[in-house]
Amino acid sequence: MSDEHVERLVRRRVGLDALRRLRRLVDLERQREADNARLAKRLALAIAVLAGLTFLVLFFR
């Protein structure tokens, strides 16, 4: 094998490894965003329930 061929193979391998690492980072970021969205929905629901209960307590007092 020529040096040029080996260099091309090494560059390809390094490039693919870099792309795999980037893909893992993107997947982790998407998972964090999905987790944050779920948490935001739960918090919004909890706040709505608390607001409703507060209204009922004040209304029927």
KOLBA-804386 format. One record per residue (C-alpha): y, z, x; chain. Coordinates in Angstrom, 1 decimal, always signed. Example, Ala and Ser with C-alpha at 12.3 -4.5 7.8 and 13.67 -1.06 7.14 Angstrom:
% KOLBA-804386
- y_z_x_chaine
- -4.5_+7.8_+12.3_A .
- -1.1_+7.1_+13.7_A .
***
This chain:
% KOLBA-804386
- y_z_x_chaine
- +0.0_+0.0_+0.0_A .
- +3.5_-0.8_+1.2_A .
- +6.2_+1.8_+1.5_A .
- +8.1_+0.1_-1.2_A .
- +5.2_+0.3_-3.6_A .
- +4.6_+4.0_-2.9_A .
- +8.3_+4.7_-3.3_A .
- +8.3_+2.9_-6.6_A .
- +5.3_+5.0_-7.8_A .
- +7.0_+8.2_-6.6_A .
- +10.2_+7.4_-8.4_A .
- +8.3_+6.6_-11.6_A .
- +6.4_+9.9_-11.4_A .
- +9.6_+11.9_-10.8_A .
- +11.3_+10.1_-13.6_A .
- +8.5_+10.7_-16.0_A .
- +8.4_+14.4_-15.1_A .
- +12.2_+14.7_-15.6_A .
- +11.9_+13.1_-19.0_A .
- +9.1_+15.5_-19.9_A .
- +11.2_+18.5_-18.9_A .
- +14.2_+17.1_-20.9_A .
- +11.9_+16.6_-23.9_A .
- +10.7_+20.3_-23.7_A .
- +14.4_+21.4_-23.5_A .
- +15.3_+19.3_-26.5_A .
- +12.3_+20.7_-28.5_A .
- +13.3_+24.2_-27.6_A .
- +16.8_+23.6_-28.7_A .
- +15.7_+22.1_-32.0_A .
- +13.4_+25.1_-32.6_A .
- +16.3_+27.5_-32.0_A .
- +18.5_+25.5_-34.4_A .
- +15.8_+25.6_-37.1_A .
- +15.3_+29.3_-36.5_A .
- +19.1_+29.9_-36.8_A .
- +19.2_+27.8_-40.0_A .
- +16.4_+29.9_-41.5_A .
- +18.2_+33.1_-40.5_A .
- +21.5_+31.8_-42.1_A .
- +19.7_+31.0_-45.3_A .
- +18.2_+34.5_-45.5_A .
- +21.5_+36.1_-44.7_A .
- +23.3_+34.1_-47.3_A .
- +20.7_+35.0_-49.9_A .
- +20.9_+38.7_-48.9_A .
- +24.7_+38.7_-49.2_A .
- +24.5_+37.0_-52.6_A .
- +22.0_+39.6_-53.9_A .
- +24.2_+42.4_-52.6_A .
- +27.3_+40.9_-54.1_A .
- +25.5_+40.5_-57.4_A .
- +24.2_+44.1_-57.3_A .
- +27.7_+45.3_-56.5_A .
- +29.2_+43.4_-59.4_A .
- +26.5_+44.8_-61.8_A .
- +27.1_+48.4_-60.6_A .
- +30.9_+48.1_-61.0_A .
- +30.6_+46.3_-64.3_A .
- +28.2_+48.8_-65.9_A .
- +29.8_+51.9_-64.5_A .
***
